[in-house]
Amino acid sequence: MIELTLPSMTCGHCVRTVTETVQRVDAAAAVQIDLPTHQVRIESAQPAAAFAAALTEEGYAPA
């Protein structure tokens, strides 16, 4: 389980973008998002760095 904090994720549009970005890295990834705490949990065999890089490119850099 990969856990990331994305401080710039603040709304429903952000949630959709983050989910789509994660699924571009791994289409089979399970994504759980807790918007109030800015937490994203990703279940995937891909490395955390791959998700962090893709999310940073979309403007959601992990803290």
C-alpha positions in Angstrom: 0.0 0.0 0.0 1.4 3.4 -1.0 0.2 6.4 1.0 0.7 9.9 -0.2 -0.3 13.3 1.1 -1.3 15.8 -1.7 -1.7 19.2 -0.1 -2.9 20.8 -3.4 -5.8 18.3 -3.8 -8.7 20.3 -2.5 -11.9 19.6 -4.6 -13.8 17.0 -6.5 -12.1 17.9 -9.8 -8.7 17.3 -8.1 -9.9 13.9 -6.9 -10.9 12.9 -10.5 -7.6 14.1 -11.9 -5.6 12.3 -9.2 -7.5 9.1 -9.8 -7.0 9.3 -13.6 -3.3 10.0 -13.1 -2.9 7.0 -10.8 -4.7 4.8 -13.3 -2.5 6.0 -16.2 0.5 4.7 -14.2 -1.3 1.4 -13.4 -4.7 0.7 -14.8 -5.3 -2.0 -12.2 -4.4 0.1 -9.2 -7.0 0.5 -6.4 -7.3 4.1 -5.3 -8.7 5.4 -2.1 -8.9 9.2 -1.5 -9.7 11.0 1.7 -10.2 14.6 0.5 -10.4 16.3 3.9 -7.0 15.0 4.9 -5.5 15.1 1.4 -4.5 11.5 1.7 -4.3 9.0 -1.2 -3.9 5.3 -0.8 -2.8 3.3 -3.8 -2.7 -0.5 -4.0 -0.3 -1.3 -6.8 2.8 -3.3 -7.7 4.3 -0.2 -9.3 6.8 1.8 -7.3 5.7 4.8 -5.2 8.2 7.0 -7.2 6.3 6.4 -10.4 3.0 7.7 -8.9 4.8 10.6 -7.2 6.4 11.7 -10.5 3.1 11.4 -12.5 1.2 13.3 -9.8 3.9 16.0 -9.6 3.6 16.5 -13.3 -0.1 17.0 -13.0 0.4 19.7 -10.2 -0.2 17.5 -7.2 3.2 17.0 -5.7 3.3 14.8 -2.6 4.4 16.4 0.6 
